[in-house]
Amino acid sequence: MKLIIDRIEENIAVAELENSEKVNVPLYLLQDAKEGDALIITVEKKSTQQKADTHSIFEKLRNKSKTDA
């Protein structure tokens, strides 16, 4: 998905999508983007197994940090 930064208002970037729809995007998601920049946004979906694996890793880390404290 391609978007172009139309303007920046405080901590929100107002961007125009390829279909001319305007969307508000939190500026912190766009790093150093500025007005007029064209960005390509990629969305990746995780499988149910990948989500479970990620959750398992976080749980192990959480438990380890509790025992280390």
C-alpha positions in Angstrom: 0.0 0.0 0.0 1.4 3.4 -1.0 0.6 6.6 0.9 1.7 10.2 0.7 2.1 12.4 3.7 -0.2 15.4 3.0 0.5 17.3 6.2 1.6 16.8 9.8 -0.5 18.1 12.7 1.1 17.7 16.2 1.7 14.0 16.5 -0.5 12.9 13.6 0.4 12.6 9.9 -2.5 13.1 7.5 -1.8 10.8 4.6 -3.5 10.1 1.3 -3.9 6.6 0.1 -3.7 5.4 -3.5 -7.5 5.5 -3.7 -7.5 9.2 -2.6 -8.8 8.3 0.9 -7.3 10.4 3.7 -6.1 8.6 6.9 -4.6 9.8 10.2 -1.4 7.9 11.1 0.4 8.3 14.5 3.7 10.1 13.6 5.8 7.8 15.7 5.0 4.9 13.3 6.5 6.9 10.4 9.9 7.6 11.9 11.4 10.6 10.1 8.7 11.1 7.5 7.8 14.6 6.4 5.2 16.3 4.3 5.3 15.2 0.7 7.1 11.9 1.4 5.7 8.8 -0.4 5.8 5.6 1.7 5.2 2.0 1.0 3.4 0.2 3.9 3.6 -3.6 4.1 1.3 -5.7 6.3 2.4 -9.1 7.3 0.1 -11.6 8.9 1.3 -14.2 11.3 -0.1 -17.7 11.4 -1.7 -19.0 14.5 1.4 -21.1 15.2 3.7 -18.1 14.9 1.5 -16.2 17.3 1.6 -19.1 19.8 5.4 -19.4 19.4 5.8 -15.7 20.1 3.5 -15.8 23.1 5.5 -18.8 24.5 8.8 -16.9 24.1 7.4 -13.9 25.9 6.1 -16.0 28.7 9.5 -17.7 29.2 11.2 -14.3 29.3 8.6 -13.0 31.7 9.0 -15.9 34.0 12.8 -15.7 33.8 12.8 -12.0 34.7 10.6 -12.8 37.8 13.1 -15.4 39.1 16.1 -13.1 38.4 14.6 -10.3 40.5 
